[in-house]
Each structure stands twice: as structure tokens, then as C-alpha cells.
Amino acid sequence: MSSTFVFKAIDLVGVQSKGELEAESKQAVNDQLKARGLIVLDIAEKRGSKEIKLPWSNRVKAGDLTIMTRQLSTMVSSGMTILRALYVLEAQTESDALKETLVNVRKDVEAGLPLSDALERHPKVFDPLFVAMVRAGETGGVLDSALLRVADQLEKAEALRRQVKSAMTYPTVIITFAMAVVLALVTFLVPVFAGVFKEFGGELPLITRVTVGASNFVKGYWYLLILGTVGGIFGFKKFKKTPRGRELLQRMWLKAPMKIGDIVQKVALARWSRTFSALITAGVPLLAALDIVGKTAGNVVVEQAMEKVTESVKSGGTIAGPLKESPVFPSMVGHMVGVGEETGAMDAMLSKIADFYEDQVAAAVKSLTAIIEPIMIIVVGAIVGFIVIAMYMPMFSLYDQIK
């Protein structure tokens, strides 16, 4: 029965290596390392970890992946072999999740697989875009430059993601705060007033009866609220993962008011053009690039448009034609892609489109933040005001009767 062993070794030049190997014994590990021309310093059996790993703790961060890709590109361009470069990356990366992935990739490369095939076995870390560009770099003998383009692509994608997150942070915080305030008022303040109104007797105004009823429901059936909220979130996530749910929600986002739909469209266009440009520049075959760019665009409308583009290209047509007919692609994009096809500068034209829409996303996010801020203040004020008016209306009525 084989076990996993941790080793330390140096090569004939004196460069230290660390890693893991699966073997039946320490002697077998020692023999494997000597066969590689390494001098063994230490071999120890790997102990099972007693740490509890949370689901989100085993994810590879985009920043760690970008740094790793740049380092791999630098080492490959300096003449270092892929296997040795992977050993170095495995030893120095600080991310446990990425280190575990690199160990498996290195073992596959040691077994004789090309780097792209080894990466393809880990789709949660290396997406189809990453794998396709690495494969194109291997085929063309320009792996270092292909890895550099992948790192640039990852940085651009992360910057775009941060812009969208920044736009959603403010309204999320305000809505959460508003819900907390409303629950506090309904749970603690309203029952005090309800007790006073009960002593006075008489019929309460409709707005007050509604508020008191909501308070009684929250206090008496709070567990139903929790179960309903958890069930709603779980059901929504399940629905979102279905093909029908994914298509419906993404089409709804494109039509969302308050410039939200506009931002969603611009983000999809920026991601599509940047990814398409990177694939073409790396030398990925056109049909494969169209398939990958459709799957990684993050929008079902773009994906369906890419299917039509693929059909057009297979039948000898153009890329620009189906884009001009798709509702998600503005006419400017179709015309610029058409010019790129005619001049043979498609990658440069797509890069310009990506730059344009990334700038548009930044401007739209600032505009959305400026619009949302006063609206959120009005909404919070209206909710609190509703509860306050509902509590004080019976007092005004009583005051009028006494007067």
C-alpha cells in the first residue's frame, strides 16, 4: 500500500527542492529522487491533517493564481523546465489550496502529461480560457508569453469584478442596516406602544393595526421567518443553477432599472472582448476560441450569440454578421469586429473594445452609486417613518378626544 512522503533534496547545482511523492516506502522515494539526479536531504511520511477545512477556505484566490502564473512565466522564459518550475512554485506559494493543486499538477506532469492536460484536470482552479491559452502556448513553443497573457487576463478580470462588487457593497450595507432597524423597532418598540393602546381601549387606525399585527407575528413566529429566509435563499440558489433559472435571471438583469441592466451588459461585453482578444492573440483556433468565449462570458445571451457566430463561421460567414443581429451587442461592436476581420487586426480591435467598455463600467458604477445613495436614504426613512406614524396616530386621536 502506497503512502505519501514529504521530501527535501538538492540538485547538482545546489538548488533546493521540496515536495511530495506517493510510494510504498522511503527507499522507493529515495530511488525516484536519485533517478532524477537529486541528492536527498530528508524524507518523512506525511501525517494526516487534523484541521477542519471550511468550504470557502479551500478556494484559490484570483490574486494568488495571477502571481503564480507570472512566476511560472518568468521561470519558463529563463530556461527552467516545467517540472522544476512547478517544484519551486509548490515550495513557495502561501496558499494551501493552490499548493495542493500544484502538487497534483506536478505529479501529472511527472507521469508524462503535458502541462495543459494536467491543468485541465482541475477546472475549479484553471478555467477553459486558462487551459486553452496554455495549450496554444505549448503548441506554438511560446508558453512563457502565453502565461504572461493569461496573468494579464486574470488581472483585468479581477479588476472588473472589484468594480462590480464596489457598486453592490453600499446598497447591501444600507439594506441590511434598514432591516435590522425595522426588526428592532417591530420587536421591542411596537409592543410597548401596543400595551399602552390596549389600556386605553377603542379601535386603532388601520396603519397601527397592521404594524401591531406584524410585531405580534415576528415575536410569536420568529422561527418561521428564519426558516422562510433560509429556505428562500437555498431555493433561489438552486433555481439559479438550473439552465432555465440561469437564463431567466440573466435576461432579467439585462433589463433591470436604475442603470443596473446597463452595467450588466457592459460588464459582459468587456469580459467577452477581453477574453476573445486574449485567445486570438495566444493562437487558439477560432472555433475553439468562440466556444470558450461563449462559456466564460458569464451571460446566457452572449453564449447564445456565440453559438450563432460559430454556425456562421462554419458555413463560411463572418463573425460580425450575427453580432449585429444580437440584442446584447451594440452596433458599434459589430462594426468594429467587422473592421478587424477585414484588416486582419481582430485581436487589437477586440482589445480596444474591452478598454472602452471597462472605462464605461467604471463610469456607470460611479453614476449608479450616486443614484442609489439618496434612494436608499429615502427608503430607510420611509420605513422608519411608517412605524413611527403608526405608533403616534392613536395618541393624536386620543388627544383630540380629550380636547
C-alpha positions as semicolon CSV with decimal commas, in nm:
position;residue;x (nm);y (nm);z (nm)
1;M;0,000;0,000;0,000
2;S;0,145;0,334;-0,106
3;S;0,179;0,634;0,126
4;T;0,257;1,000;0,074
5;F;0,607;1,113;0,169
6;V;0,742;1,466;0,212
7;F;1,100;1,517;0,093
8;K;1,378;1,775;0,080
9;A;1,654;1,746;-0,177
10;I;1,908;1,947;-0,379
11;D;2,025;1,911;-0,736
12;L;2,383;1,910;-0,862
13;V;2,379;2,292;-0,891
14;G;2,276;2,325;-0,526
15;V;1,914;2,440;-0,578
16;Q;1,689;2,307;-0,302
17;S;1,363;2,126;-0,383
18;K;1,070;2,032;-0,162
19;G;0,765;1,827;-0,245
20;E;0,559;1,514;-0,201
21;L;0,570;1,171;-0,362
22;E;0,349;0,865;-0,336
23;A;0,545;0,543;-0,289
24;E;0,544;0,216;-0,094
25;S;0,844;0,307;0,122
26;K;1,108;0,570;0,194
27;Q;1,357;0,366;-0,007
28;A;1,129;0,384;-0,312
29;V;1,113;0,764;-0,275
30;N;1,490;0,777;-0,238
31;D;1,532;0,574;-0,559
32;Q;1,294;0,802;-0,752
33;L;1,476;1,116;-0,640
34;K;1,816;0,971;-0,725
35;A;1,686;0,879;-1,070
36;R;1,609;1,249;-1,122
37;G;1,963;1,343;-1,029
38;L;1,871;1,484;-0,688
39;I;2,063;1,446;-0,363
40;V;1,823;1,351;-0,081
41;L;1,836;1,558;0,239
42;D;1,529;1,433;0,424
43;I;1,228;1,203;0,371
44;A;0,932;1,179;0,610
45;E;0,588;1,023;0,590
46;K;0,314;1,284;0,560
47;R;0,079;1,292;0,856
48;G;-0,293;1,336;0,804
49;S;-0,409;1,687;0,887
50;K;-0,646;1,725;1,181
51;E;-0,755;2,071;1,074
52;I;-1,119;2,129;0,991
53;K;-1,138;2,272;0,639
54;L;-1,431;2,502;0,570
55;P;-1,575;2,504;0,216
56;W;-1,464;2,863;0,146
57;S;-1,115;2,807;0,292
58;N;-1,023;2,565;0,011
59;R;-1,070;2,815;-0,271
60;V;-0,785;2,957;-0,474
61;K;-0,791;3,338;-0,476
62;A;-0,761;3,515;-0,810
63;G;-0,464;3,718;-0,679
64;D;-0,269;3,404;-0,579
65;L;-0,339;3,245;-0,917
66;T;-0,221;3,558;-1,100
67;I;0,107;3,573;-0,904
68;M;0,167;3,203;-0,961
69;T;0,109;3,241;-1,337
70;R;0,351;3,534;-1,364
71;Q;0,616;3,344;-1,167
72;L;0,574;3,037;-1,387
73;S;0,608;3,255;-1,699
74;T;0,930;3,411;-1,564
75;M;1,083;3,072;-1,479
76;V;0,990;2,918;-1,815
77;S;1,133;3,217;-2,008
78;S;1,459;3,181;-1,811
79;G;1,501;2,827;-1,946
80;M;1,383;2,632;-1,640
81;T;1,195;2,310;-1,711
82;I;0,823;2,292;-1,636
83;L;0,872;2,023;-1,374
84;R;1,140;2,214;-1,186
85;A;0,936;2,535;-1,204
86;L;0,639;2,353;-1,052
87;Y;0,858;2,226;-0,768
88;V;0,967;2,586;-0,695
89;L;0,610;2,718;-0,707
90;E;0,490;2,436;-0,485
91;A;0,753;2,520;-0,224
92;Q;0,699;2,897;-0,212
93;T;0,325;2,951;-0,258
94;E;0,148;3,059;0,063
95;S;-0,199;2,939;-0,039
96;D;-0,267;2,587;0,089
97;A;-0,539;2,530;-0,171
98;L;-0,313;2,638;-0,457
99;K;-0,022;2,433;-0,319
100;E;-0,240;2,122;-0,309
101;T;-0,344;2,182;-0,670
102;L;0,016;2,240;-0,783
103;V;0,122;1,914;-0,616
104;N;-0,136;1,724;-0,822
105;V;-0,042;1,911;-1,140
106;R;0,327;1,835;-1,081
107;K;0,253;1,465;-1,028
108;D;0,061;1,454;-1,358
109;V;0,348;1,627;-1,541
110;E;0,590;1,377;-1,383
111;A;0,369;1,098;-1,519
112;G;0,419;1,237;-1,870
113;L;0,115;1,460;-1,924
114;P;0,154;1,800;-2,097
115;L;0,106;2,097;-1,865
116;S;-0,225;2,195;-2,030
117;D;-0,372;1,846;-1,978
118;A;-0,256;1,845;-1,615
119;L;-0,420;2,185;-1,557
120;E;-0,741;2,071;-1,728
121;R;-0,792;1,814;-1,452
122;H;-0,859;2,100;-1,207
123;P;-1,146;2,300;-1,367
124;K;-1,233;2,477;-1,039
125;V;-0,891;2,646;-1,041
126;F;-0,797;2,662;-1,409
127;D;-1,090;2,759;-1,632
128;P;-1,118;2,667;-2,006
129;L;-0,961;3,003;-2,102
130;F;-0,651;2,933;-1,890
131;V;-0,613;2,580;-2,027
132;A;-0,669;2,682;-2,391
133;M;-0,410;2,959;-2,380
134;V;-0,152;2,733;-2,213
135;R;-0,220;2,463;-2,473
136;A;-0,177;2,716;-2,755
137;G;0,149;2,833;-2,596
138;E;0,277;2,475;-2,577
139;T;0,182;2,407;-2,938
140;G;0,348;2,725;-3,066
141;G;0,654;2,700;-2,842
142;V;0,572;3,032;-2,673
143;L;0,450;2,909;-2,336
144;D;0,614;3,194;-2,142
145;S;0,435;3,468;-2,340
146;A;0,106;3,271;-2,328
147;L;0,131;3,251;-1,947
148;L;0,203;3,624;-1,935
149;R;-0,114;3,692;-2,134
150;V;-0,310;3,465;-1,900
151;A;-0,183;3,664;-1,600
152;D;-0,281;3,993;-1,769
153;Q;-0,626;3,849;-1,844
154;L;-0,670;3,737;-1,481
155;E;-0,574;4,084;-1,354
156;K;-0,820;4,257;-1,591
157;A;-1,100;4,017;-1,494
158;E;-1,033;4,070;-1,122
159;A;-1,031;4,449;-1,164
160;L;-1,368;4,429;-1,340
161;R;-1,504;4,205;-1,063
162;R;-1,389;4,451;-0,796
163;Q;-1,567;4,738;-0,970
164;V;-1,895;4,549;-0,970
165;K;-1,850;4,444;-0,605
166;S;-1,784;4,803;-0,502
167;A;-2,111;4,907;-0,665
168;M;-2,304;4,642;-0,471
169;T;-2,139;4,696;-0,130
170;Y;-2,311;5,025;-0,038
171;P;-2,673;4,923;-0,111
172;T;-2,616;4,585;0,057
173;V;-2,492;4,753;0,377
174;I;-2,780;5,004;0,376
175;I;-3,046;4,736;0,316
176;T;-2,900;4,517;0,593
177;F;-2,895;4,812;0,833
178;A;-3,253;4,908;0,741
179;M;-3,377;4,552;0,802
180;A;-3,201;4,543;1,140
181;V;-3,359;4,876;1,242
182;V;-3,707;4,764;1,132
183;L;-3,678;4,433;1,320
184;A;-3,559;4,614;1,633
185;L;-3,849;4,861;1,620
186;V;-4,110;4,592;1,549
187;T;-3,973;4,355;1,816
188;F;-3,901;4,597;2,104
189;L;-4,069;4,934;2,047
190;V;-4,407;4,843;1,896
191;P;-4,508;4,600;2,179
192;V;-4,460;4,880;2,436
193;F;-4,699;5,105;2,246
194;A;-4,938;4,816;2,185
195;G;-4,966;4,762;2,563
196;V;-5,048;5,129;2,616
197;F;-5,313;5,127;2,341
198;K;-5,474;4,818;2,496
199;E;-5,525;5,003;2,827
200;F;-5,694;5,295;2,651
201;G;-5,928;5,069;2,453
202;G;-6,108;5,181;2,140
203;E;-6,046;5,095;1,777
204;L;-5,696;5,157;1,642
205;P;-5,628;5,309;1,298
206;L;-5,562;5,061;1,015
207;I;-5,194;5,157;0,985
208;T;-5,145;5,089;1,358
209;R;-5,330;4,755;1,344
210;V;-5,107;4,643;1,055
211;T;-4,790;4,739;1,245
212;V;-4,903;4,573;1,570
213;G;-5,003;4,259;1,375
214;A;-4,658;4,247;1,214
215;S;-4,498;4,286;1,557
216;N;-4,704;4,001;1,703
217;F;-4,615;3,777;1,409
218;V;-4,241;3,850;1,442
219;K;-4,246;3,783;1,818
220;G;-4,471;3,477;1,800
221;Y;-4,346;3,311;1,482
222;W;-3,984;3,426;1,454
223;Y;-3,875;3,071;1,370
224;L;-4,097;3,078;1,059
225;L;-3,918;3,394;0,944
226;I;-3,579;3,228;0,987
227;L;-3,691;2,908;0,814
228;G;-3,856;3,108;0,535
229;T;-3,545;3,322;0,481
230;V;-3,308;3,024;0,479
231;G;-3,544;2,824;0,256
232;G;-3,586;3,117;0,019
233;I;-3,210;3,168;-0,015
234;F;-3,149;2,795;-0,064
235;G;-3,432;2,767;-0,320
236;F;-3,309;3,074;-0,508
237;K;-2,955;2,934;-0,530
238;K;-3,087;2,601;-0,654
239;F;-3,307;2,773;-0,913
240;K;-3,018;2,994;-1,024
241;K;-2,808;2,685;-1,103
242;T;-3,071;2,532;-1,334
243;P;-3,043;2,616;-1,708
244;R;-3,391;2,774;-1,709
245;G;-3,326;2,973;-1,390
246;R;-2,986;3,091;-1,511
247;E;-3,129;3,214;-1,843
248;L;-3,430;3,382;-1,682
249;L;-3,227;3,565;-1,416
250;Q;-2,957;3,681;-1,658
251;R;-3,217;3,816;-1,900
252;M;-3,387;3,994;-1,609
253;W;-3,056;4,150;-1,500
254;L;-3,007;4,291;-1,850
255;K;-3,346;4,466;-1,821
256;A;-3,302;4,583;-1,461
257;P;-3,382;4,953;-1,397
258;M;-3,162;5,230;-1,250
259;K;-2,876;5,160;-1,495
260;I;-2,816;4,817;-1,337
261;G;-2,902;4,642;-1,664
262;D;-2,670;4,881;-1,847
263;I;-2,382;4,788;-1,615
264;V;-2,454;4,414;-1,652
265;Q;-2,442;4,449;-2,032
266;K;-2,117;4,649;-2,027
267;V;-1,951;4,401;-1,790
268;A;-2,048;4,111;-2,019
269;L;-1,917;4,295;-2,327
270;A;-1,589;4,389;-2,156
271;R;-1,532;4,030;-2,039
272;W;-1,626;3,888;-2,380
273;S;-1,399;4,117;-2,582
274;R;-1,104;4,088;-2,341
275;T;-1,128;3,706;-2,337
276;F;-1,173;3,680;-2,715
277;S;-0,874;3,909;-2,774
278;A;-0,653;3,706;-2,538
279;L;-0,748;3,377;-2,705
280;I;-0,682;3,503;-3,058
281;T;-0,352;3,663;-2,955
282;A;-0,241;3,335;-2,795
283;G;-0,307;3,149;-3,121
284;V;-0,610;2,946;-3,009
285;P;-0,805;2,816;-3,315
286;L;-1,104;3,038;-3,397
287;L;-1,380;2,778;-3,342
288;A;-1,231;2,672;-3,010
289;A;-1,196;3,038;-2,909
290;L;-1,563;3,106;-2,994
291;D;-1,671;2,808;-2,782
292;I;-1,458;2,916;-2,485
293;V;-1,555;3,283;-2,501
294;G;-1,924;3,187;-2,500
295;K;-1,884;2,968;-2,192
296;T;-1,675;3,222;-1,996
297;A;-1,872;3,537;-2,081
298;G;-2,099;3,486;-1,780
299;N;-2,416;3,572;-1,972
300;V;-2,652;3,333;-2,149
301;V;-2,744;3,592;-2,417
302;V;-2,376;3,628;-2,513
303;E;-2,341;3,248;-2,509
304;Q;-2,634;3,210;-2,749
305;A;-2,489;3,481;-2,974
306;M;-2,158;3,288;-2,986
307;E;-2,344;2,975;-3,097
308;K;-2,483;3,170;-3,394
309;V;-2,137;3,312;-3,467
310;T;-1,992;2,958;-3,465
311;E;-2,258;2,843;-3,713
312;S;-2,182;3,145;-3,932
313;V;-1,806;3,078;-3,931
314;K;-1,855;2,706;-4,005
315;S;-2,068;2,794;-4,310
316;G;-1,808;3,043;-4,437
317;G;-1,974;3,356;-4,296
318;T;-1,838;3,636;-4,078
319;I;-1,818;3,691;-3,703
320;A;-1,961;4,043;-3,727
321;G;-2,287;3,940;-3,901
322;P;-2,452;3,750;-3,613
323;L;-2,318;4,005;-3,360
324;K;-2,509;4,286;-3,536
325;E;-2,831;4,084;-3,501
326;S;-2,785;4,008;-3,128
327;P;-2,965;4,246;-2,887
328;V;-2,680;4,237;-2,633
329;F;-2,413;4,364;-2,878
330;P;-2,437;4,735;-2,972
331;S;-2,392;4,819;-3,342
332;M;-2,051;4,973;-3,264
333;V;-1,917;4,633;-3,155
334;G;-2,041;4,462;-3,470
335;H;-1,886;4,728;-3,695
336;M;-1,552;4,728;-3,511
337;V;-1,532;4,346;-3,526
338;G;-1,614;4,368;-3,897
339;V;-1,326;4,612;-3,950
340;G;-1,099;4,379;-3,751
341;E;-1,195;4,087;-3,977
342;E;-1,129;4,291;-4,291
343;T;-0,791;4,426;-4,177
344;G;-0,669;4,110;-4,001
345;A;-0,629;4,300;-3,673
346;M;-0,909;4,131;-3,480
347;D;-0,710;4,096;-3,156
348;A;-0,620;4,466;-3,147
349;M;-0,977;4,571;-3,228
350;L;-1,120;4,346;-2,954
351;S;-0,868;4,486;-2,707
352;K;-0,986;4,840;-2,788
353;I;-1,349;4,734;-2,738
354;A;-1,255;4,583;-2,399
355;D;-1,074;4,903;-2,292
356;F;-1,375;5,113;-2,395
357;Y;-1,630;4,906;-2,204
358;E;-1,411;4,870;-1,895
359;D;-1,397;5,252;-1,880
360;Q;-1,774;5,259;-1,935
361;V;-1,827;5,018;-1,644
362;A;-1,618;5,239;-1,413
363;A;-1,823;5,548;-1,511
364;A;-2,155;5,359;-1,481
365;V;-2,064;5,228;-1,134
366;K;-1,995;5,582;-1,010
367;S;-2,322;5,701;-1,159
368;L;-2,516;5,412;-1,001
369;T;-2,363;5,483;-0,659
370;A;-2,469;5,847;-0,688
371;I;-2,827;5,743;-0,774
372;I;-2,861;5,468;-0,513
373;E;-2,741;5,676;-0,216
374;P;-3,040;5,918;-0,196
375;I;-3,286;5,640;-0,288
376;M;-3,163;5,419;-0,002
377;I;-3,190;5,710;0,244
378;I;-3,548;5,777;0,129
379;V;-3,642;5,407;0,158
380;V;-3,497;5,373;0,510
381;G;-3,662;5,699;0,617
382;A;-3,998;5,589;0,475
383;I;-3,990;5,253;0,659
384;V;-3,897;5,409;0,994
385;G;-4,143;5,692;0,937
386;F;-4,424;5,445;0,866
387;I;-4,368;5,271;1,201
388;V;-4,339;5,600;1,395
389;I;-4,660;5,740;1,241
390;A;-4,841;5,412;1,306
391;M;-4,748;5,435;1,678
392;Y;-4,833;5,800;1,725
393;M;-5,162;5,819;1,531
394;P;-5,370;5,666;1,817
395;M;-5,213;5,918;2,057
396;F;-5,319;6,205;1,831
397;S;-5,672;6,062;1,817
398;L;-5,683;6,033;2,199
399;Y;-5,554;6,388;2,238
400;D;-5,831;6,519;2,010
401;Q;-6,094;6,332;2,217
402;I;-5,963;6,474;2,547
403;K;-5,951;6,822;2,400
